[in-house]
Amino acid sequence: MMKSPFPSYHPNLIHEPTLYRLDEAVMHYGESIKEITNEEFGNGIMSATVFYRSADKVKGGNGEDRVVATFGGKYLPYTEQKSEHMASKSTTNNKQLLIYTPIYRRKILRSCTIAQ
């Protein structure tokens, strides 16, 4: 490959067999991957914005060719958005709802209240 493909999404792309199997693997093992990631790093997400990927060929236990797919993304911990730091607060006597967002979304704050 001489040039990296343009990152994009097309609805029919998932029908391509390799991408379908990759999606299937993530759907089957996604929860386990998430739990291991949270155990290692704490509560948060892996960013797909600053992202790298690689595919390596290895020999399996029975001599078969196997693919090792590696994804590397920046880890973004979730942060607690305290009500006193919110851009818009309710003036009534309602309880303020804390919003948990990744750090990169700090600028997107919503004022949420729960009626007593």
C-alpha positions as CSV (number, residue, x, y, z in Angstrom):
1,M,0.0,0.0,0.0
2,M,1.6,3.2,-1.1
3,K,-0.9,5.6,0.4
4,S,-3.2,5.4,3.4
5,P,-6.9,5.2,2.4
6,F,-9.1,8.1,3.3
7,P,-11.0,7.3,6.5
8,S,-14.7,7.2,5.6
9,Y,-17.8,5.2,6.1
10,H,-20.2,3.9,3.5
11,P,-23.3,1.9,4.6
12,N,-22.6,-0.9,2.0
13,L,-19.0,-1.3,3.1
14,I,-20.0,-3.6,6.0
15,H,-21.0,-6.2,3.4
16,E,-17.4,-6.7,2.4
17,P,-16.4,-10.0,4.0
18,T,-13.2,-8.9,5.8
19,L,-15.0,-5.8,7.3
20,Y,-18.0,-7.9,8.2
21,R,-15.8,-10.3,10.2
22,L,-14.0,-7.5,11.9
23,D,-17.3,-5.9,12.9
24,E,-18.5,-9.4,14.1
25,A,-15.3,-9.8,16.3
26,V,-15.8,-6.4,17.9
27,M,-19.5,-7.2,18.6
28,H,-18.6,-10.5,20.2
29,Y,-15.6,-9.4,22.2
30,G,-16.3,-5.6,22.6
31,E,-17.6,-5.9,26.1
32,S,-14.6,-7.9,27.3
33,I,-12.2,-5.4,25.6
34,K,-14.0,-2.5,27.3
35,E,-13.8,-4.2,30.7
36,I,-10.1,-4.9,30.3
37,T,-9.5,-1.3,29.1
38,N,-11.4,0.1,32.1
39,E,-9.4,-2.2,34.4
40,E,-6.1,-1.0,33.0
41,F,-6.9,2.7,32.5
42,G,-10.0,3.6,34.5
43,N,-13.4,4.7,33.2
44,G,-13.0,6.2,29.7
45,I,-12.8,5.6,26.0
46,M,-10.3,5.0,23.2
47,S,-10.3,7.9,20.8
48,A,-10.6,7.1,17.1
49,T,-9.5,10.6,16.1
50,V,-5.8,10.2,16.7
51,F,-5.6,6.6,15.7
52,Y,-3.2,4.1,14.2
53,R,-3.7,0.5,13.0
54,S,-1.6,-2.3,11.8
55,A,-2.0,-5.8,10.5
56,D,0.7,-8.5,11.0
57,K,1.0,-12.0,9.6
58,V,1.9,-14.7,12.1
59,K,1.9,-18.5,12.1
60,G,-0.7,-20.3,14.3
61,G,-0.2,-23.3,16.4
62,N,-1.1,-25.6,13.5
63,G,1.1,-23.8,11.0
64,E,-1.9,-21.8,9.6
65,D,-1.5,-18.1,8.7
66,R,-3.2,-15.8,11.2
67,V,-3.8,-12.0,11.3
68,V,-2.8,-9.9,14.3
69,A,-4.8,-6.6,14.1
70,T,-3.6,-3.8,16.3
71,F,-5.5,-0.6,17.0
72,G,-3.9,2.3,18.9
73,G,-5.9,5.2,20.1
74,K,-5.5,8.0,22.6
75,Y,-7.1,7.1,26.0
76,L,-9.7,9.7,27.1
77,P,-10.8,9.4,30.7
78,Y,-14.3,10.3,31.7
79,T,-14.6,13.3,33.9
80,E,-17.3,14.4,36.3
81,Q,-19.0,17.6,35.3
82,K,-20.0,19.3,38.6
83,S,-23.1,21.5,38.6
84,E,-21.2,24.6,39.8
85,H,-19.1,24.5,36.7
86,M,-22.0,24.2,34.3
87,A,-22.6,27.0,31.8
88,S,-26.3,27.2,32.5
89,K,-27.9,26.4,35.9
90,S,-31.5,26.1,37.0
91,T,-32.6,28.9,39.4
92,T,-35.3,26.7,40.9
93,N,-34.7,24.3,43.8
94,N,-34.2,21.3,41.6
95,K,-31.4,18.8,42.0
96,Q,-28.7,19.1,39.3
97,L,-27.8,16.0,37.3
98,L,-24.1,15.3,36.9
99,I,-23.0,14.6,33.4
100,Y,-20.2,12.2,32.7
101,T,-18.4,13.0,29.5
102,P,-15.0,12.3,28.0
103,I,-12.5,15.2,28.4
104,Y,-12.7,16.2,24.7
105,R,-16.4,16.9,25.1
106,R,-16.0,19.3,28.1
107,K,-17.1,22.2,25.9
108,I,-20.4,20.5,25.2
109,L,-22.3,20.9,28.4
110,R,-26.0,20.5,28.9
111,S,-28.0,21.7,31.9
112,C,-30.1,18.9,33.1
113,T,-32.3,19.0,36.2
114,I,-34.4,16.5,38.0
115,A,-37.6,17.7,39.6
116,Q,-38.0,16.9,43.3
